[in-house]
């Protein structure tokens, strides 16, 4: 789908066809998180964004807690 970004005072408007919106699981009135990454805009329902944030937070917690063990495992052994 190709569309044009339009201006509205200090914001931008992107017209999204209803069928594309329906495929995304996002509905009119939903709160969304907008993220810019690799020359793209990612629109994600807030509950998905919150779930992602919690997963990232938990992953970081595990890695920080076990970092020394992971470093030692990554070194491997010199035994052959």
matplotlib code that plots the C-alpha trace (Angstrom):
import matplotlib.pyplot as plt

x = [0.0, 1.3, -0.1, 0.8, 1.7, -0.3, 0.4, -1.9, -0.5, 2.3, 1.4, 1.4, -1.6, -1.3, -4.4, -4.6, -7.3, -9.7, -8.8, -5.1, -6.0, -8.1, -5.2, -3.0, -5.4, -5.5, -8.9, -10.1, -9.7, -6.9, -3.8, -0.7, 3.0, 4.9, 8.6, 11.0, 13.5, 15.6, 13.8, 10.4, 7.6, 6.3, 2.8, 2.0, -1.0, -0.1, -0.7, 1.8, 4.3, 3.9, 4.4, 7.6, 8.9, 8.4, 10.2, 13.1, 13.3, 13.2, 15.8, 18.1, 17.6, 18.6, 21.6, 22.9, 22.4, 24.2, 26.6, 29.7, 28.5, 27.7, 31.2, 32.9, 30.7, 31.5, 35.2, 34.8, 37.7, 41.1, 40.8, 40.8]
y = [0.0, 3.5, 6.6, 10.2, 11.9, 15.1, 18.0, 19.2, 22.1, 20.6, 16.9, 14.6, 12.5, 9.1, 7.7, 4.0, 2.1, 0.2, -3.2, -2.6, -1.4, -4.5, -6.8, -5.1, -5.8, -2.0, -0.3, 3.2, 4.8, 2.3, 3.8, 3.0, 3.3, 4.7, 3.7, 4.8, 2.1, 1.5, 4.2, 2.8, 3.7, 0.8, 1.2, -1.2, -1.4, -0.2, -3.6, -5.1, -2.4, -2.9, -6.7, -6.0, -3.6, -6.2, -8.9, -6.6, -5.6, -9.3, -10.3, -7.5, -8.5, -12.1, -11.1, -8.7, -11.2, -14.0, -12.0, -13.4, -17.0, -16.2, -14.7, -17.8, -20.1, -18.0, -18.5, -22.2, -24.5, -25.1, -28.9, -30.9]
z = [0.0, -0.9, 0.7, 1.2, 4.5, 5.0, 7.3, 10.1, 12.0, 14.1, 13.3, 10.3, 9.1, 7.5, 5.9, 6.6, 4.6, 6.9, 5.5, 6.3, 9.8, 10.3, 9.3, 11.9, 14.8, 15.5, 15.7, 15.6, 19.0, 20.1, 21.8, 19.8, 20.3, 17.3, 17.0, 14.3, 13.3, 10.1, 8.0, 9.0, 11.4, 13.5, 14.9, 17.8, 20.1, 23.6, 25.1, 22.7, 23.3, 27.1, 26.7, 24.6, 27.2, 29.9, 27.9, 27.2, 30.9, 32.0, 29.5, 30.5, 34.2, 33.4, 31.4, 34.0, 36.7, 34.9, 32.8, 34.4, 33.8, 30.2, 29.7, 31.1, 28.9, 25.8, 26.5, 26.2, 27.1, 25.6, 26.1, 22.9]

ax = plt.figure().add_subplot(projection="3d")
ax.plot(x, y, z, "-o")
ax.set_aspect("equal")
plt.show()
